[in-house]
Amino acid sequence: MALAVTNTTSAFNIFTNYTHNMNNMKESMSRLSGETTTINDVVSRFGTMESPDFSTFTALSQIRHSMVSKANQLQSSTIQLLG
């Protein structure tokens, strides 16, 4: 009986940790998605200005590229975790 209780508690702890990690991952992906959208807006606005500041435009483009790359890595890690 004690072993069954220990196994049940252990399974519950694993499930709780898994749920907590998934919630953190979903929150991170949501936040990352929002930040990427904001940077896309800024980059678009710089692109439509008559005389854009190309150094700022380039920096923002690099940040956007980096964030998209990190989002893809996070998504890949999530798929591996779930798989």
Distance bins in CASP14 RR format, pairs under 12 A and 6 or more apart:
PFRMAT RR
TARGET T0000
AUTHOR 0000-0000-0000
RMODE 2
METHOD distances of the structure
MODEL  1
1 7 0 0 0 0 0 1 0 0 0 0 0
1 8 0 0 0 0 0 1 0 0 0 0 0
2 8 0 0 0 0 0 1 0 0 0 0 0
2 9 0 0 0 0 0 1 0 0 0 0 0
3 9 0 0 0 0 0 1 0 0 0 0 0
3 10 0 0 0 0 0 1 0 0 0 0 0
4 10 0 0 0 0 0 1 0 0 0 0 0
4 11 0 0 0 0 0 1 0 0 0 0 0
5 11 0 0 0 0 0 1 0 0 0 0 0
5 12 0 0 0 0 0 1 0 0 0 0 0
6 12 0 0 0 0 0 1 0 0 0 0 0
6 13 0 0 0 0 0 1 0 0 0 0 0
7 13 0 0 0 0 0 1 0 0 0 0 0
7 14 0 0 0 0 0 1 0 0 0 0 0
8 14 0 0 0 0 0 1 0 0 0 0 0
8 15 0 0 0 0 0 1 0 0 0 0 0
9 15 0 0 0 0 0 1 0 0 0 0 0
9 16 0 0 0 0 0 1 0 0 0 0 0
10 16 0 0 0 0 0 1 0 0 0 0 0
10 17 0 0 0 0 0 1 0 0 0 0 0
11 17 0 0 0 0 0 1 0 0 0 0 0
11 18 0 0 0 0 0 1 0 0 0 0 0
12 18 0 0 0 0 0 1 0 0 0 0 0
12 19 0 0 0 0 0 1 0 0 0 0 0
13 19 0 0 0 0 0 1 0 0 0 0 0
13 20 0 0 0 0 0 1 0 0 0 0 0
14 20 0 0 0 0 0 1 0 0 0 0 0
14 21 0 0 0 0 0 1 0 0 0 0 0
15 21 0 0 0 0 0 1 0 0 0 0 0
15 22 0 0 0 0 0 1 0 0 0 0 0
16 22 0 0 0 0 0 1 0 0 0 0 0
16 23 0 0 0 0 0 1 0 0 0 0 0
17 23 0 0 0 0 0 1 0 0 0 0 0
17 24 0 0 0 0 0 1 0 0 0 0 0
17 81 0 0 0 0 0 1 0 0 0 0 0
18 24 0 0 0 0 0 1 0 0 0 0 0
18 25 0 0 0 0 0 1 0 0 0 0 0
18 81 0 0 0 0 1 0 0 0 0 0 0
18 82 0 0 0 0 1 0 0 0 0 0 0
19 25 0 0 0 0 0 1 0 0 0 0 0
19 26 0 0 0 0 0 1 0 0 0 0 0
20 26 0 0 0 0 0 1 0 0 0 0 0
20 27 0 0 0 0 0 1 0 0 0 0 0
21 27 0 0 0 0 0 1 0 0 0 0 0
21 28 0 0 0 0 0 1 0 0 0 0 0
21 77 0 0 0 0 0 1 0 0 0 0 0
21 78 0 0 0 0 1 0 0 0 0 0 0
21 81 1 0 0 1 0 0 0 0 0 0 0
21 82 0 0 0 0 0 1 0 0 0 0 0
22 28 0 0 0 0 0 1 0 0 0 0 0
22 29 0 0 0 0 0 1 0 0 0 0 0
22 77 0 0 0 0 0 1 0 0 0 0 0
22 78 0 0 0 0 1 0 0 0 0 0 0
22 81 0 0 0 0 1 0 0 0 0 0 0
22 82 0 0 0 0 1 0 0 0 0 0 0
23 29 0 0 0 0 0 1 0 0 0 0 0
23 30 0 0 0 0 0 1 0 0 0 0 0
24 30 0 0 0 0 0 1 0 0 0 0 0
24 31 0 0 0 0 0 1 0 0 0 0 0
24 74 0 0 0 0 0 1 0 0 0 0 0
24 78 0 0 0 0 0 1 0 0 0 0 0
24 81 0 0 0 0 0 1 0 0 0 0 0
25 31 0 0 0 0 0 1 0 0 0 0 0
25 32 0 0 0 0 0 1 0 0 0 0 0
25 71 0 0 0 0 0 1 0 0 0 0 0
25 73 0 0 0 0 0 1 0 0 0 0 0
25 74 1 0 0 1 0 0 0 0 0 0 0
25 75 0 0 0 0 1 0 0 0 0 0 0
25 76 0 0 0 0 0 1 0 0 0 0 0
25 77 0 0 0 0 1 0 0 0 0 0 0
25 78 1 0 1 0 0 0 0 0 0 0 0
25 79 0 0 0 0 0 1 0 0 0 0 0
25 80 0 0 0 0 0 1 0 0 0 0 0
25 81 1 0 0 1 0 0 0 0 0 0 0
25 82 0 0 0 0 1 0 0 0 0 0 0
26 32 0 0 0 0 0 1 0 0 0 0 0
26 33 0 0 0 0 0 1 0 0 0 0 0
26 74 0 0 0 0 0 1 0 0 0 0 0
26 75 0 0 0 0 0 1 0 0 0 0 0
26 78 0 0 0 0 1 0 0 0 0 0 0
26 81 0 0 0 0 0 1 0 0 0 0 0
26 82 0 0 0 0 0 1 0 0 0 0 0
27 33 0 0 0 0 0 1 0 0 0 0 0
27 34 0 0 0 0 0 1 0 0 0 0 0
27 74 0 0 0 0 0 1 0 0 0 0 0
28 34 0 0 0 0 0 1 0 0 0 0 0
28 35 0 0 0 0 0 1 0 0 0 0 0
28 67 0 0 0 0 0 1 0 0 0 0 0
28 70 0 0 0 0 1 0 0 0 0 0 0
28 71 0 0 0 0 1 0 0 0 0 0 0
28 73 0 0 0 0 0 1 0 0 0 0 0
28 74 1 0 0 1 0 0 0 0 0 0 0
28 75 0 0 0 0 0 1 0 0 0 0 0
28 77 0 0 0 0 0 1 0 0 0 0 0
28 78 0 0 0 0 1 0 0 0 0 0 0
29 35 0 0 0 0 0 1 0 0 0 0 0
29 36 0 0 0 0 0 1 0 0 0 0 0
29 67 0 0 0 0 0 1 0 0 0 0 0
29 70 0 0 0 0 0 1 0 0 0 0 0
29 71 1 0 0 1 0 0 0 0 0 0 0
29 72 0 0 0 0 0 1 0 0 0 0 0
29 73 0 0 0 0 0 1 0 0 0 0 0
29 74 1 0 1 0 0 0 0 0 0 0 0
29 75 1 0 0 1 0 0 0 0 0 0 0
29 76 0 0 0 0 0 1 0 0 0 0 0
29 77 0 0 0 0 0 1 0 0 0 0 0
29 78 1 0 0 1 0 0 0 0 0 0 0
29 79 0 0 0 0 0 1 0 0 0 0 0
30 36 0 0 0 0 0 1 0 0 0 0 0
30 37 0 0 0 0 0 1 0 0 0 0 0
30 71 0 0 0 0 0 1 0 0 0 0 0
30 74 0 0 0 0 0 1 0 0 0 0 0
31 37 0 0 0 0 0 1 0 0 0 0 0
31 38 0 0 0 0 0 1 0 0 0 0 0
31 67 0 0 0 0 0 1 0 0 0 0 0
31 70 0 0 0 0 0 1 0 0 0 0 0
31 71 0 0 0 0 0 1 0 0 0 0 0
31 74 0 0 0 0 0 1 0 0 0 0 0
32 38 0 0 0 0 0 1 0 0 0 0 0
32 39 0 0 0 0 0 1 0 0 0 0 0
32 64 0 0 0 0 0 1 0 0 0 0 0
32 66 0 0 0 0 0 1 0 0 0 0 0
32 67 1 0 0 1 0 0 0 0 0 0 0
32 68 0 0 0 0 1 0 0 0 0 0 0
32 69 0 0 0 0 0 1 0 0 0 0 0
32 70 1 0 0 1 0 0 0 0 0 0 0
32 71 1 0 1 0 0 0 0 0 0 0 0
32 72 0 0 0 0 0 1 0 0 0 0 0
32 73 0 0 0 0 0 1 0 0 0 0 0
32 74 1 0 0 1 0 0 0 0 0 0 0
32 75 0 0 0 0 1 0 0 0 0 0 0
32 78 0 0 0 0 0 1 0 0 0 0 0
33 39 0 0 0 0 0 1 0 0 0 0 0
33 40 0 0 0 0 0 1 0 0 0 0 0
33 67 0 0 0 0 1 0 0 0 0 0 0
33 68 0 0 0 0 0 1 0 0 0 0 0
33 70 0 0 0 0 0 1 0 0 0 0 0
33 71 1 0 0 1 0 0 0 0 0 0 0
33 72 0 0 0 0 0 1 0 0 0 0 0
33 74 0 0 0 0 0 1 0 0 0 0 0
33 75 0 0 0 0 0 1 0 0 0 0 0
34 40 0 0 0 0 1 0 0 0 0 0 0
34 41 0 0 0 0 0 1 0 0 0 0 0
34 64 0 0 0 0 0 1 0 0 0 0 0
34 67 0 0 0 0 1 0 0 0 0 0 0
34 68 0 0 0 0 0 1 0 0 0 0 0
34 71 0 0 0 0 0 1 0 0 0 0 0
35 41 0 0 0 0 0 1 0 0 0 0 0
35 42 0 0 0 0 0 1 0 0 0 0 0
35 60 0 0 0 0 0 1 0 0 0 0 0
35 63 0 0 0 0 1 0 0 0 0 0 0
35 64 0 0 0 0 1 0 0 0 0 0 0
35 66 0 0 0 0 0 1 0 0 0 0 0
35 67 1 0 0 1 0 0 0 0 0 0 0
35 68 0 0 0 0 0 1 0 0 0 0 0
35 70 0 0 0 0 0 1 0 0 0 0 0
35 71 0 0 0 0 1 0 0 0 0 0 0
36 42 0 0 0 0 0 1 0 0 0 0 0
36 43 0 0 0 0 0 1 0 0 0 0 0
36 60 0 0 0 0 0 1 0 0 0 0 0
36 63 0 0 0 0 1 0 0 0 0 0 0
36 64 1 0 0 1 0 0 0 0 0 0 0
36 65 0 0 0 0 0 1 0 0 0 0 0
36 66 0 0 0 0 1 0 0 0 0 0 0
36 67 1 0 1 0 0 0 0 0 0 0 0
36 68 1 0 0 1 0 0 0 0 0 0 0
36 69 0 0 0 0 0 1 0 0 0 0 0
36 70 0 0 0 0 1 0 0 0 0 0 0
36 71 1 0 0 1 0 0 0 0 0 0 0
36 72 0 0 0 0 0 1 0 0 0 0 0
36 74 0 0 0 0 0 1 0 0 0 0 0
37 43 0 0 0 0 0 1 0 0 0 0 0
37 44 0 0 0 0 0 1 0 0 0 0 0
37 64 0 0 0 0 1 0 0 0 0 0 0
37 67 0 0 0 0 0 1 0 0 0 0 0
37 68 0 0 0 0 0 1 0 0 0 0 0
37 71 0 0 0 0 0 1 0 0 0 0 0
38 44 0 0 0 0 0 1 0 0 0 0 0
38 45 0 0 0 0 0 1 0 0 0 0 0
38 60 0 0 0 0 0 1 0 0 0 0 0
38 63 0 0 0 0 0 1 0 0 0 0 0
38 64 0 0 0 0 1 0 0 0 0 0 0
38 67 0 0 0 0 1 0 0 0 0 0 0
39 45 0 0 0 0 0 1 0 0 0 0 0
39 46 0 0 0 0 0 1 0 0 0 0 0
39 56 0 0 0 0 0 1 0 0 0 0 0
39 57 0 0 0 0 0 1 0 0 0 0 0
39 59 0 0 0 0 0 1 0 0 0 0 0
39 60 1 0 0 1 0 0 0 0 0 0 0
39 61 0 0 0 0 1 0 0 0 0 0 0
39 62 0 0 0 0 0 1 0 0 0 0 0
39 63 1 0 1 0 0 0 0 0 0 0 0
39 64 1 0 1 0 0 0 0 0 0 0 0
39 65 0 0 0 0 1 0 0 0 0 0 0
39 66 0 0 0 0 1 0 0 0 0 0 0
39 67 1 0 0 1 0 0 0 0 0 0 0
39 68 0 0 0 0 1 0 0 0 0 0 0
39 71 0 0 0 0 0 1 0 0 0 0 0
40 46 0 0 0 0 0 1 0 0 0 0 0
40 47 0 0 0 0 0 1 0 0 0 0 0
40 60 0 0 0 0 1 0 0 0 0 0 0
40 61 0 0 0 0 0 1 0 0 0 0 0
40 63 0 0 0 0 0 1 0 0 0 0 0
40 64 1 0 0 1 0 0 0 0 0 0 0
40 65 0 0 0 0 0 1 0 0 0 0 0
40 67 0 0 0 0 1 0 0 0 0 0 0
40 68 0 0 0 0 1 0 0 0 0 0 0
41 47 0 0 0 0 0 1 0 0 0 0 0
41 48 0 0 0 0 0 1 0 0 0 0 0
41 60 0 0 0 0 0 1 0 0 0 0 0
41 64 0 0 0 0 0 1 0 0 0 0 0
42 48 0 0 0 0 0 1 0 0 0 0 0
42 49 0 0 0 0 0 1 0 0 0 0 0
42 52 0 0 0 0 0 1 0 0 0 0 0
42 53 0 0 0 0 0 1 0 0 0 0 0
42 56 0 0 0 0 1 0 0 0 0 0 0
42 57 0 0 0 0 1 0 0 0 0 0 0
42 59 0 0 0 0 0 1 0 0 0 0 0
42 60 1 0 1 0 0 0 0 0 0 0 0
42 61 0 0 0 0 0 1 0 0 0 0 0
42 63 0 0 0 0 1 0 0 0 0 0 0
42 64 0 0 0 0 1 0 0 0 0 0 0
43 49 0 0 0 0 0 1 0 0 0 0 0
43 52 0 0 0 0 1 0 0 0 0 0 0
43 53 0 0 0 0 0 1 0 0 0 0 0
43 54 0 0 0 0 0 1 0 0 0 0 0
43 56 0 0 0 0 1 0 0 0 0 0 0
43 57 1 0 0 1 0 0 0 0 0 0 0
43 58 0 0 0 0 1 0 0 0 0 0 0
43 59 0 0 0 0 1 0 0 0 0 0 0
43 60 1 0 1 0 0 0 0 0 0 0 0
43 61 1 0 1 0 0 0 0 0 0 0 0
43 62 0 0 0 0 0 1 0 0 0 0 0
43 63 0 0 0 0 1 0 0 0 0 0 0
43 64 1 0 1 0 0 0 0 0 0 0 0
43 65 0 0 0 0 0 1 0 0 0 0 0
43 67 0 0 0 0 0 1 0 0 0 0 0
43 68 0 0 0 0 0 1 0 0 0 0 0
44 52 0 0 0 0 0 1 0 0 0 0 0
44 57 0 0 0 0 0 1 0 0 0 0 0
44 60 0 0 0 0 1 0 0 0 0 0 0
44 61 0 0 0 0 0 1 0 0 0 0 0
44 64 0 0 0 0 0 1 0 0 0 0 0
45 52 0 0 0 0 1 0 0 0 0 0 0
45 53 0 0 0 0 0 1 0 0 0 0 0
45 56 0 0 0 0 0 1 0 0 0 0 0
45 57 0 0 0 0 1 0 0 0 0 0 0
45 60 0 0 0 0 1 0 0 0 0 0 0
46 52 1 0 1 0 0 0 0 0 0 0 0
46 53 1 0 0 1 0 0 0 0 0 0 0
46 54 0 0 0 0 1 0 0 0 0 0 0
46 55 0 0 0 0 0 1 0 0 0 0 0
46 56 1 0 0 1 0 0 0 0 0 0 0
46 57 1 0 1 0 0 0 0 0 0 0 0
46 58 0 0 0 0 1 0 0 0 0 0 0
46 59 0 0 0 0 0 1 0 0 0 0 0
46 60 1 0 0 1 0 0 0 0 0 0 0
46 61 0 0 0 0 1 0 0 0 0 0 0
46 64 0 0 0 0 0 1 0 0 0 0 0
47 53 0 0 0 0 0 1 0 0 0 0 0
47 54 0 0 0 0 1 0 0 0 0 0 0
47 56 0 0 0 0 0 1 0 0 0 0 0
47 57 1 0 0 1 0 0 0 0 0 0 0
47 58 0 0 0 0 0 1 0 0 0 0 0
47 60 0 0 0 0 1 0 0 0 0 0 0
47 61 0 0 0 0 1 0 0 0 0 0 0
48 57 0 0 0 0 0 1 0 0 0 0 0
49 56 0 0 0 0 0 1 0 0 0 0 0
49 57 0 0 0 0 1 0 0 0 0 0 0
51 57 0 0 0 0 0 1 0 0 0 0 0
52 58 0 0 0 0 1 0 0 0 0 0 0
52 59 0 0 0 0 0 1 0 0 0 0 0
52 60 0 0 0 0 0 1 0 0 0 0 0
52 61 0 0 0 0 0 1 0 0 0 0 0
53 59 0 0 0 0 1 0 0 0 0 0 0
53 60 0 0 0 0 1 0 0 0 0 0 0
54 60 0 0 0 0 0 1 0 0 0 0 0
54 61 0 0 0 0 1 0 0 0 0 0 0
55 61 0 0 0 0 0 1 0 0 0 0 0
55 62 0 0 0 0 0 1 0 0 0 0 0
56 62 0 0 0 0 0 1 0 0 0 0 0
56 63 0 0 0 0 0 1 0 0 0 0 0
57 63 0 0 0 0 0 1 0 0 0 0 0
57 64 0 0 0 0 0 1 0 0 0 0 0
58 64 0 0 0 0 0 1 0 0 0 0 0
58 65 0 0 0 0 0 1 0 0 0 0 0
59 65 0 0 0 0 0 1 0 0 0 0 0
59 66 0 0 0 0 0 1 0 0 0 0 0
60 66 0 0 0 0 0 1 0 0 0 0 0
60 67 0 0 0 0 0 1 0 0 0 0 0
61 67 0 0 0 0 0 1 0 0 0 0 0
61 68 0 0 0 0 0 1 0 0 0 0 0
62 68 0 0 0 0 0 1 0 0 0 0 0
62 69 0 0 0 0 0 1 0 0 0 0 0
63 69 0 0 0 0 0 1 0 0 0 0 0
63 70 0 0 0 0 0 1 0 0 0 0 0
64 70 0 0 0 0 0 1 0 0 0 0 0
64 71 0 0 0 0 0 1 0 0 0 0 0
65 71 0 0 0 0 0 1 0 0 0 0 0
65 72 0 0 0 0 0 1 0 0 0 0 0
66 72 0 0 0 0 0 1 0 0 0 0 0
66 73 0 0 0 0 0 1 0 0 0 0 0
67 73 0 0 0 0 0 1 0 0 0 0 0
67 74 0 0 0 0 0 1 0 0 0 0 0
68 74 0 0 0 0 0 1 0 0 0 0 0
68 75 0 0 0 0 0 1 0 0 0 0 0
69 75 0 0 0 0 0 1 0 0 0 0 0
69 76 0 0 0 0 0 1 0 0 0 0 0
70 76 0 0 0 0 0 1 0 0 0 0 0
70 77 0 0 0 0 0 1 0 0 0 0 0
71 77 0 0 0 0 0 1 0 0 0 0 0
71 78 0 0 0 0 0 1 0 0 0 0 0
72 78 0 0 0 0 0 1 0 0 0 0 0
72 79 0 0 0 0 0 1 0 0 0 0 0
73 79 0 0 0 0 0 1 0 0 0 0 0
73 80 0 0 0 0 0 1 0 0 0 0 0
74 80 0 0 0 0 0 1 0 0 0 0 0
74 81 0 0 0 0 0 1 0 0 0 0 0
75 81 0 0 0 0 0 1 0 0 0 0 0
75 82 0 0 0 0 0 1 0 0 0 0 0
76 82 0 0 0 0 0 1 0 0 0 0 0
76 83 0 0 0 0 0 1 0 0 0 0 0
77 83 0 0 0 0 0 1 0 0 0 0 0
END
